[in-house]
Each structure stands twice: as C-alpha cells, then as structure tokens.
C-alpha cells in the first residue's frame, strides 16, 4: 500500500506490485530452525517484492527504501508492546 501511494503521487510507470512473505522461528545463536525452546528463538520474516513496470534503477532503489517505511514494517522492527484484555460475557 505504501509503495502504491508513493508511485501514484510520483506518477511512475508501475503496473503491479506483488508481495510474498514468509515467517519462521530460528535459533538466536546459530540461525537453525527452532521448535524446542521459545526463549532461544527469533522470528524471521522474509519479504519478496516484485515490481512490474518500466522503472529506472533509481526508482527501484527508491521503492525498496519506501517499502521499509511502511507502518507495518516499522512496527515489526520495534519490539511492540502487546496488551491483552480478556473479558467474560455473562
């Protein structure tokens, strides 16, 4: 969404954006897949962005940067505080 808004504002010739994401748990020390101890694991999120259109190299580099400015990307880069509220309806 962030890329599309930016491209529309700039009037760049982008036809389509495809984003594929994957997630896995890896050991903090050696990067191996983790299934046992949650505390020794990190979340690894991989993102592949496919840009379709007649873009210059400079535009592609700029869009790669803009992708990191997405609100979701920025939230996941930080350690978010999660506040749970559980209520029992009667």
C-alpha positions as CSV (number, residue, x, y, z in Angstrom):
1,X,0.0,0.0,0.0
2,X,2.8,2.4,0.9
3,X,4.6,1.7,-2.4
4,X,1.4,2.2,-4.4
5,X,0.6,5.5,-2.7
6,X,4.1,6.8,-3.3
7,X,4.1,5.7,-7.0
8,X,0.7,7.3,-7.7
9,X,1.9,10.6,-6.2
10,X,5.1,10.5,-8.3
11,X,3.3,9.3,-11.5
12,X,5.8,6.5,-12.0
13,X,5.0,3.7,-14.5
14,X,4.4,0.9,-12.1
15,X,1.8,-1.6,-13.3
16,X,1.7,-4.1,-10.4
17,X,3.3,-4.9,-7.1
18,X,3.3,-8.4,-5.7
19,X,4.5,-9.1,-2.1
20,X,5.2,-12.6,-0.7
21,X,6.0,-13.0,2.9
22,X,7.1,-16.0,5.0
23,X,7.8,-16.5,8.7
24,X,9.8,-19.0,10.7
25,X,11.4,-19.4,14.1
26,X,15.2,-19.6,14.1
27,X,17.6,-20.2,16.9
28,X,19.1,-16.9,18.2
29,X,22.6,-18.3,18.2
30,X,23.1,-20.2,15.0
31,X,20.1,-19.5,12.8
32,X,18.8,-23.0,12.8
33,X,15.1,-23.7,12.8
34,X,13.7,-23.7,16.3
35,X,10.9,-25.9,17.7
36,X,12.1,-26.5,21.3
37,X,13.0,-23.6,23.4
38,X,11.0,-20.4,22.6
39,X,13.4,-18.2,24.5
40,X,16.3,-19.2,22.3
41,X,14.4,-18.3,19.1
42,X,13.9,-15.3,17.0
43,X,11.1,-14.6,14.5
44,X,12.4,-14.3,10.9
45,X,10.1,-12.6,8.4
46,X,11.2,-12.7,4.8
47,X,9.6,-10.4,2.2
48,X,9.9,-10.7,-1.6
49,X,8.6,-7.7,-3.5
50,X,8.1,-7.9,-7.3
51,X,7.7,-4.6,-9.1
52,X,6.3,-4.7,-12.6
53,X,6.6,-1.7,-14.8
54,X,9.1,0.3,-16.8
55,X,11.1,1.7,-13.8
56,X,14.6,3.1,-13.7
57,X,17.2,1.6,-11.4
58,X,17.0,4.8,-9.3
59,X,13.2,4.3,-9.0
60,X,13.6,0.6,-8.0
61,X,16.1,1.6,-5.3
62,X,13.8,4.3,-4.0
63,X,10.8,1.9,-3.9
64,X,12.9,-0.7,-2.0
65,X,13.6,2.1,0.6
66,X,9.9,3.2,0.7
67,X,8.9,-0.4,1.4
68,X,10.8,-0.2,4.7
69,X,8.8,2.9,5.7
70,X,5.5,1.0,5.7
71,X,3.8,1.3,9.1
72,X,3.6,-2.5,9.5
73,X,7.3,-2.9,8.7
74,X,8.2,-0.2,11.1
75,X,6.0,-1.7,13.9
76,X,7.6,-5.1,13.4
77,X,11.1,-3.7,13.5
78,X,10.5,-2.5,17.0
79,X,9.5,-4.6,19.9
80,X,5.8,-4.0,20.2
81,X,4.0,-3.9,23.5
82,X,1.0,-6.3,23.4
83,X,-1.7,-5.6,25.8
84,X,-4.3,-8.3,26.2
85,X,-7.7,-7.7,27.6
86,X,-9.9,-10.7,28.3
87,X,-13.5,-10.3,29.3
88,X,-16.1,-12.9,30.1
89,X,-19.5,-12.1,28.9
90,X,-22.4,-13.1,31.2
